[in-house]
């Protein structure tokens, strides 16, 4: 099966005319169907698509979790697709905060558009914790079971501005594209942990993961932790990684020597056969 993937929003760009911002959006295309995994922070997706000669065909929107840099682009998309379908976890609209460890700077980092505004605009919301088959062979992981708690990327995240209630980002989920023998995994930020997410994907499809694409949230991890994850991925038979957004340059440098590796930028086009 052939799968076409385009990075429409990412932290970096190296092509004239495209916009980068802190955020992520991945366009998945198979035959005539389109799925947009996350929508960036502002209007980068709407700007970049025509520059890349991409014509949207009312894509299905999947939100990996409720942070502003993955959901803020919804408002700009509403003008083009006021009745779009959105798949997300029920906790996607939770108010959430980031508090820097030393400066104690408090930032609101939740989704910057309300459930009421989306519904009033005509959006069709599909909120569920369980895995969902979006179309034949393409799934959401649903809420991810976390048997490896230390794998979670939740440092500095809280459900209150006082930093008293830890935010475990329970709404974090990913998208699985299933082939005949193996699958690929599209990550938003992997707050649930890359290892936990891979294990859930393999449980859902009963097929090994061949490739991982997206944000791996390794930017603040120690080298020993990155190498441990690298060893896990190699043991699981994963050979292809296209990392982006929150993965971090240190992790990219390590993984570049171990896998068929791409550190993506806005406009990157990936064609995979699974």
N, C-alpha and C positions, 0 to 999 in steps of 0.2 A: 504494500500500500504506500502510495506517495503522499507526503504531507508537506505543505509549504508553510513556512513561518517567517513573518516579518516583524522586526522590532520597531514599533512605532513611537515608543517613548523609552528613554533610558537616560542615564546620568551624563553620558558623553556623546559627542557627535564629531564626525570628521568629513562630512560631506556638505558642501555649500548649499544653502537654501533650507536646510533642515534645522529644527529646533530641538535642543536638549534641555532637560530639567531633571531635578531630583525626583525620580518616579519610574514607573514601569508600565508598559502596555505591550502585549504580544498578540499579534494577529495570526490566528491559525486558520488555514484554508485547506479544505479537502473537497474535491470536485467543485460543486457550486455553493457549498455551505461555508459560512464564515463564523468563527467564534473569536471574540475579543476578550482576552484574559487581562483584566485590569485596564484602566483608562488614563493613567498618568495623573499629574497634579493639576494642570490647568487646561490650556487649549492645544497642547502640542500634538495630540493625536489628530485633531481636526485639521491642523496646519500641515502636518507631515504626510498624511495619506495622499492628497493630490500631487504633492511634490514627487512622491514615489510611484505615481501613476496607479494608485490603488483606488478602486471604486467600491465603496461600501454597498453591500446588498442586505441591508437591514440585519447586521450581525447580531448574534446572541451574545450578550454581555455576561461574563463570569467575573465576580469580584472575589479575589483571593482572601481579603480581609479588610477591615474597616479603617484603614489609615489614609490620611489625606492624599499622600503621594501615589496612591493606587486607585482612588475614587473621585478625586477633585475634578477630573475631566468630564464627569457625567453631565455637569451643567452645560458645557459647550456642545456635547453630543445631543442634548435634548432638542436643540434647534433643528437638528437633522433627522433624528429618530424619536419624536415625542412619544411614540407608543412602543418603545423598545422593550424587549424581554430581558430581565436581569435575574441571574441566578446567584444566590448568596446564602450565607449562614444567617439564622435569625438574630444573632448578636451584632450584625454588621453596623447597626446604628448606635451602638454603645458609645457613650461619651468617654474619652480616654485622653491621657496626658503622658508627656515625656518629661522627666525631671533629670537634669544633668547631675551626675554624682557629686561633683565638687562645687560647681557654681550655684547649684540648687535653682537653676533657671527652669521655670515651669512653662511648658508649651502645650497648647491644645493640639492633638494630633489625630483626632477622629475624623470621620467622614464629614465634609463641609456642606452637605446637602441633607435635608431632613426627609424622612420617610413620607411625611405628608406632602411635601413639595413634589416628590417624584410621582406619587399617586395622583395628585391633582393635575400633573402634566400629562397623564395618560399612560405612564409606565406600568408594565405588568411585572410585579415582583413575585419571585418564586423563592421563598425562604425555607430552607430545610437543613437539618443537621446530617441527614443520612446521605450516603453516596447517591448520585443521580446520573443516569445515562442520558447525556445530552443529545446524542445521535448514535447510530450504531458504531460501537467500538470507541466512543469518546465519553469519558466519565469525569465527574468530580469525585474527589476522595471523601467528601463530607467532612465532618469534624474528625480530626486525626487523633487516634489513640497514641499515647506517649509513654511507651514502656521504658524509654531512655530519657528520663527527665532532664538530665544535664545537657541534652542536645537542644533544648529549647533556647530561643533567642528572645528573651524578655527583659533583659537588664534595663533598668531605668523607666519601665513602662508601668503606669498606674491607672486605676479607674477613678481616682479623685485627685484634685490639685494639691492636696496636702501630702501625698505620697504615702498614704496609710494602707491602701488596698491594692495589692499587686494585680497587674493585668497580665493574665496568661495567654491573651489573644486566642481565646477558645474558638473564634470564628475562622482561624487560619485554615485554609484548604488549598488543594492544588488540582490540576487537570491532568488526566491520564489519557494518552492516545494509544490504543491497543492495536497491534498488528497481528499477523498470523502466529508468530512465534515469540514476539517480544513487544515491549511498549516503550514509550517515551513519557517523561514527566515534566510538566510545565509548572514552575514554582513562581509565586509572587514574592514572598520574603522568607518563606520557610521558618516562620516563628515557632512552629511546632517541632522543628528540627528536621534536618535533611534525612537522617537515618530513620526516624519515625515515619516520615512521609514515604520514603522508599518502601518500607515494610508494609505500610497500609496499601500502597498501590499494588504491590505484588499479591497481597491477600485478596484484593478485589478482583484482579484479572487472572490470578493463578499463572502469571507469566513474568519472566524476569524483566527488569528495567534495563534497557539498552543505553538510553541517553537521558541527561538531565539538562533542562534549559530554564534560565531565569535567575532570580535573586536567591542567594544561598545564605545570606546574613552571616558572613564570616569576617566581616570587616574589623571587628574588635576581638576576634578569637586569637588565642595564643598559637604559636607555630605547632606546638605539640598536639593541640586539639585539631588543627587543620590536617596534620599528617595522620592522625587517628581516623578522621573522616575519610581521607583519601584511601587509606588501607581498607576501610569498610567498603567503599564503592568499588574498589578493584576486586575484592573478594566476592562481591555480588555480581561481578561480570559486567559492570558498567564501563563502557569504553569511550563514550562521547559526552562532552560537557560544553555547553554554550552558556557561560556565566555572565551576569549583568548586575546592574543596580547596586545592591548591598553586599555583593560578594567580597569586594576588597582586592586591592592590588597584591597584597601579600599572599592571599589564597590563590590568586590567579597565577602568580609566579611558581608556586609549588605544584599546582595541578597541571600547569602547562607541560611539565616534564613527565607526567604520568598518564595522560589521556590524549585522545584526539580533542583538542581544546580550542575554543574560540572565546575571547573576551569581547562581548558584543558592544556595539554603539548603535545609535539611532540609524535606521535604514538597513541594518544587517538583514540579509535574506538567507534563510537556511532551507535546504530541501533534503528531507530525510525519507528513506525507504525502510519500512519496518514490516 
